[in-house]
Amino acid sequence: MPYEHIFFDLDRTLWDFESNSHQTLVELFDKYKLKEKGIASVDEFILLYYKINDQLWDEYRKETIDKTTLRYQRFHKAFLRYEINDEDLTKKFGDDYVYLSPLKTGLFPNTLEVLDYLKSKYRLHIITNGFEEVQHIKLKNSGIEHYFSEIITSERAGYKKPDKRIFDYSLSLTNASVSSSIMIGDSIEADIVGARNCGIHQVFFNTCNAKHNENVTYEISHLKQLFNFL
């Protein structure tokens, strides 16, 4: 298949969300002295936060909550599990997280090598449900912004993955055809099913070798495996 356009997800596909988020949360845990407030384990707190954050992001994708609610509730709910009901702490902690986390620069192994290789052969783009202002900071600080012709966020497009309309918007914006495009991402629902419903080939970046029943065009566990077919 003679692909011309490659669309990448950003978080958990190129930008190492877990690593970068973990670093930020450890820093803020210490800054706000959460141990003294009754949260004994930073790792336990982070795991709880991830669970709540993932649930709220699912609601955000389904448009049952808005961006402001997502940003506040994920920490509010986490603190409440430890019987900490402090609105000022929640707001300051949340604001610091939104500011600091995008400044982290952790990428998945071989990201720069892979992007160098692909940039010489294809036009590269980003399609992300992440927030407009945050995703551009991540791309710039991690040194990969220049690889991409278009950075398409759900806020820019007006639709969130897996909605077919964000893919239609992206194809129109980049003058790409369905048959000349391929989508690479870590989310079966948002990236793989979303792209497939638009007729676009997909690469499932399955770092944990998670079991699934979806029919995907390609599946990889390491970015360098893209060299095998692109």
N, C-alpha and C positions, 0 to 999 in steps of 0.2 A: 504493500500500500504506500503510494508516494505522498506521505504527509508533508505539509508545508507549515502548519501552525501547531504549536504545542502549548496547551493551556495547563498551567500548574495551579494547584491549591498552594497556600502558603504555610499556615500553621500545621505542624505535625507531618508536613511533606518536605519542606525545605528548611523552614525555621523551626528549631527544636523547642516546641512549646513547653513540654514537660521540664526539660532542663532549665530553660530560661525562667519559667514561672517558679520553679522550685527555689532557685537562687534568690529571686525577689522576695518570696514568702519567708524564707529563712531570715533575710535581712530585716524585714518588717516585724517578724516575730520578736527579734531582739530589740529593735528600735522601740516598739510599743510595750516591751516587757510583759508579754503575754503569759510567761511562766508564772510571774508574780500575781497574775490575775486568775490563776487556777487552771491554765492549760499546760499540763505537765510535759507533753510530748509534741515537739514541732512536727515530726513525721506523721503522727496521728492526725494532727490538725490539718496538715496539707492534704492527706488522703480524703479527709472529710470534705474539705473545700473543693477538691476536684470532683467528687461525687455530686455535690450540690451545684457546682458550676456547670457540669455536663447536663444536668437535668434542666437548669434554667436556659442554657443555650438551645436545648431541644425545644423548649417553649418559645424562645425568641424566633427560631426558624419557622415555627408554626404560627407565629404572629399572635400568640396569646399574651405575651408581655412585650414591653418596649425596651429600648436600650437603657434608659435611666433605671428602670426597675431591675433589669438584669445586673447592672453594675452595683447597685446598692444591696439587693436582696442576697446575692451570693455570700457576702461577708456577714450580713445581718443574721442569716439563717445559721451560718457556721458558728458565730459567737453565741447564739441562743442555745445551741447544743451544750454549751458550757455554762449556761445560765448567766451570760454576760449580755445585758440589754442596755447598751450605751450608744446612743445615736451619734454622738460626737466622735467617738472612737471609730465606729463603723464608717463614717464619712471620710475621716482623715486617712484611715487605713486603706479604704477603697480608692481614694484619690491618689495616694502614694503608689499603690499598685499599678494603676492605669498609667501613671507617669513613668515609673521606673522599669516596669517589665519590658516595654517595647525598646528600651535602650540596650537590653541584653543582646548579645551577638552570636549565641550558639546556633550552629547549623548542623544538619545531619552529616555524617561522614561522607566525604568526597563531593559535597554539593558544588563547590567551586569548579572542580575538575569536570564534573558532569555538565554544568552550565556552560563552561568554556567550549566543550565539545559540541553541545547541541546548538549553541549560538552560531557556530560556523556553518550550520546546515539548515536551520529552521528559524522562523520567527517565533519568539517566546512571549507568552503573556501570563498574567495572573488572574484567576477568578477566585475571589474569597468572600466569605460571609463576615469577615472581620471588619471592624469599624474603619471608616475612611482615614481619619487622622492617624490612627494607631498603626495601620498596616504600612503606610508610607514611611513612618519612623522606623519600623522594624527592617524594612527593605534597605533603607539608606544606611542605618547604623551597622547592619551586618554585611554591607558592601556588595549587595547583589541587585540593587535597584536598576543599574545600567543594563542588565541583561534583558530587560523586558520592554517590549514595545508599548503594551497597554497594561495598566493596573486596574482591573475591574473589580470594584467592591460592590457588595449588595446595596449599599447606600447610594452608590453612583448609578447602578442599574435600575434601582427601584424594586428589585425582586431578590429573594434569597435562594441559594441552592437548597433543595433540588428542583425548584420551580423551573420549568422548561424555558420560561421567558428570560431568565438571566443568561442562559446559553444562547438563545436567539439574539439577544442584545449583543452579546460578546462576538458572535459571528458577524453580525452586521457592522459593528464598530471596527473590526479588524479586517473586513472584506474577505473573510475566510468562508470556505464552503464546509458543509458537514463532512464530506468525504476526504477533505484534505486536513482534517483536524483530529487531534487526540487530546484527551484530558487525563492528567495524572493527579491522583489524590489519595488521601488515607481513609476517607469516609465512604463506606459502601452506600449509605443512603444519599448523602449530599453530592458526592463527586461521581460515583460509579452509576448508580441508578439514574441520577439527574442527567448526566451526559448521555447515557444509553437511551433515555426517553426522548432525547433530541436527535438521536441517530449518530452521535459522535462515538468513536472508539474510545476505550478507557484503559488506563493502567491503574490497578489497585495496588497502592503502596502499603503492603501488609507487613509491618515490621515485627509484629508479634505472632505471625502465622496464625491469626485468628480464623476459626472455622466459619464458613458461610456457605450459602446455597445459591449465590448469585452467579450468573453467567457473565464473566468479564473477558474482555479481549486479551489482556495480559495481566499477570500478577507478579509482583516483585517484592522482595524483602530488604533489598539494598539498592540504592540509587544507581550504582555502577552496572546493575543488571540491565539498565536501559540500553547499554551499549550492544546488547545482544540482538536488538530489533529496531533500533533507531540510529 
